[in-house]
């Protein structure tokens, strides 16, 4: 249900700018097609997709990939830091237990 509502909201918000195209590859092809081939048939097409909106289909996936890469590095560093801390604490607790046993 949540996915459907989110999808409906995305389509509703983006229909005036991209013809509700949520897939960057299809949006890019749609922009190129309209600019090169379908300009003479503007009365049949009601989408406001042109070369001025094409940049978002190129830059958004690239920026998303870069952001995901940095997030992966950050999360893996945090996880390894937590693991090191757990190992250190367990070694300290073993030392304390050994010293209490003597």
NORVENKA-V491641 format. One record per helix or strand of 2 or more residues. SS is the DSSP state (2 for helix, 1 for strand). FROM is the first residue (numbers start at 0). TO is the last residue. If there is no record, write none. Layout:
SS|FROM|TO / SS|FROM|TO
This chain:
2|1|17 / 2|23|35 / 2|37|40 / 2|50|100
